[in-house]
Amino acid sequence: MANSKEKTLALLSTTAVTSLAGVSQTTLYTVPVGVKCVLSEAWLETAADVGAALQFQIGQNGATTDFLISTAGDNLDAQFDVIICKPIISATPVKGKAYPAGTVIEFDVTVGGNAVAGTLYLFGFLVAV
């Protein structure tokens, strides 16, 4: 059976983040065998106000800023607030990555906010190799 996420922008993973209060690492996705993965964006939904301090980044294990550099979550003020996180497009083209099979993609909280749970939705597409 063909992979429905191959060659189509799709929701790759939905991951619960138990607390955004402190520095932590959460695995979001492991690229399956036989494909490479290109990420497009991530959506972070929270259960309540995360506070002004929250900072996070997304990328492969060991290089977690290679997809999304340090990003503030200070505008997540209430339950069901969602922010869409993606590299910023400007006059200079945004460089992305094609992650090979076996690569672990992580969500890293680098500065904690309030003790609030969240859900991270990771989007991208897969290409057979």
C-alpha positions as CSV (number, residue, x, y, z in Angstrom):
1,M,0.0,0.0,0.0
2,A,1.3,3.4,-0.9
3,N,2.2,5.9,1.9
4,S,-0.5,8.5,2.0
5,K,2.0,11.1,3.3
6,E,4.4,10.6,0.4
7,K,4.6,13.5,-2.0
8,T,1.7,15.3,-0.2
9,L,1.9,17.9,2.5
10,A,0.4,16.1,5.5
11,L,0.1,16.0,9.3
12,L,3.1,13.8,10.2
13,S,2.6,13.7,13.9
14,T,0.5,14.9,16.8
15,T,2.4,14.9,20.1
16,A,1.3,15.8,23.6
17,V,3.8,18.0,25.5
18,T,3.0,17.4,29.2
19,S,4.5,20.7,30.5
20,L,6.0,23.8,28.9
21,A,7.3,24.9,32.3
22,G,10.9,24.0,32.1
23,V,13.7,23.1,29.7
24,S,12.8,19.8,28.0
25,Q,13.1,17.7,24.9
26,T,10.1,15.9,23.3
27,T,10.5,13.6,20.3
28,L,8.0,14.5,17.6
29,Y,8.8,12.2,14.7
30,T,11.2,9.6,13.4
31,V,11.7,9.5,9.7
32,P,10.7,6.0,8.4
33,V,12.9,3.7,6.5
34,G,12.9,4.1,2.7
35,V,12.0,7.9,2.7
36,K,13.4,11.3,3.4
37,C,11.3,14.0,5.1
38,V,10.9,17.7,4.4
39,L,9.2,19.7,7.2
40,S,6.9,22.6,6.3
41,E,5.5,23.9,9.7
42,A,4.5,23.1,13.2
43,W,1.4,24.2,15.1
44,L,1.5,24.5,18.9
45,E,-1.8,24.5,20.8
46,T,-1.9,25.1,24.6
47,A,-4.3,24.3,27.4
48,A,-3.9,27.8,29.1
49,D,-1.7,30.9,29.2
50,V,2.0,29.8,28.8
51,G,3.4,33.1,30.1
52,A,5.8,35.5,28.5
53,A,9.0,33.6,28.9
54,L,8.4,30.5,26.7
55,Q,11.1,29.9,24.1
56,F,11.4,26.8,21.9
57,Q,13.0,25.4,18.8
58,I,12.4,22.4,16.5
59,G,14.9,20.3,14.5
60,Q,16.8,17.0,14.4
61,N,18.3,15.6,17.5
62,G,21.7,17.2,18.1
63,A,20.9,20.2,15.8
64,T,17.5,21.4,17.0
65,T,17.6,24.8,15.4
66,D,18.0,23.4,11.8
67,F,14.3,23.7,11.1
68,L,12.9,26.3,13.5
69,I,15.3,28.7,15.4
70,S,14.4,29.9,18.9
71,T,10.8,31.0,18.8
72,A,8.7,32.8,21.5
73,G,5.4,31.4,22.6
74,D,4.4,34.6,24.5
75,N,1.2,35.1,22.5
76,L,-0.3,31.8,23.7
77,D,-2.7,33.4,26.3
78,A,-5.6,31.0,26.7
79,Q,-6.9,27.5,26.2
80,F,-7.1,26.5,22.5
81,D,-4.8,29.3,21.4
82,V,-2.6,28.0,18.5
83,I,0.5,29.5,16.9
84,I,1.8,28.4,13.5
85,C,5.6,28.1,13.4
86,K,7.6,28.0,10.3
87,P,10.8,29.5,8.9
88,I,10.3,33.1,7.9
89,I,10.3,33.7,4.2
90,S,12.1,36.9,3.2
91,A,14.1,38.3,0.3
92,T,16.7,35.6,0.9
93,P,15.2,32.1,0.3
94,V,14.7,30.1,3.4
95,K,17.1,27.1,3.7
96,G,15.4,23.9,4.8
97,K,16.5,20.3,5.3
98,A,15.6,16.9,3.8
99,Y,16.0,14.6,6.8
100,P,17.1,11.0,5.9
101,A,15.5,7.9,7.3
102,G,16.0,7.3,11.0
103,T,16.4,11.1,11.8
104,V,14.6,12.0,15.1
105,I,12.8,15.4,15.0
106,E,12.5,17.1,18.4
107,F,10.7,19.9,20.1
108,D,13.0,21.6,22.6
109,V,11.8,24.0,25.2
110,T,14.9,26.2,25.9
111,V,13.2,28.7,28.3
112,G,10.2,27.5,30.3
113,G,6.9,29.2,30.6
114,N,4.0,28.4,32.9
115,A,3.2,24.8,33.9
116,V,0.8,24.2,30.9
117,A,0.3,21.2,28.7
118,G,0.4,21.6,24.9
119,T,0.0,19.7,21.7
120,L,2.4,20.0,18.8
121,Y,1.2,19.2,15.3
122,L,4.1,18.6,12.8
123,F,3.5,19.0,9.0
124,G,5.7,18.1,6.1
125,F,6.0,15.5,3.3
126,L,7.9,12.3,2.6
127,V,9.8,11.3,-0.6
128,A,10.9,7.8,-1.4
129,V,14.6,7.3,-1.7
